Amino acid sequence: MDFPIDVTRYKRLGIDPAQKSLTAEQRAQLATNIQIMRDTIIFFTAIGGIKGLGGHTGGAYSIVP
């Protein structure tokens, strides 16, 4: 079984602290990364609920790098 969320679209985003604002490309990648992580956390929270480990979402958040 493959992981049901396409995480290949997640790309590491290097941000220069001296840069005053994000470029359009950086902003788009950041939005993609956030959506992927959100979907992944929701997935693991749902799986935890199915396995009887539901409740606080802390378990799902603890596995996020």
Residue pairs with C-beta under 8 A, 6 or more apart in sequence:
4 43
5 36
5 39
5 40
5 43
6 36
7 36
7 40
9 32
9 36
10 32
10 33
10 36
10 37
11 29
11 32
11 33
13 26
13 29
13 30
13 33
15 22
15 26
22 30
37 64
40 64
41 57
41 60
41 61
41 64
42 60
44 59
44 60
44 63
45 54
45 57
45 59
45 60
48 54
48 55
48 59
48 60
53 59
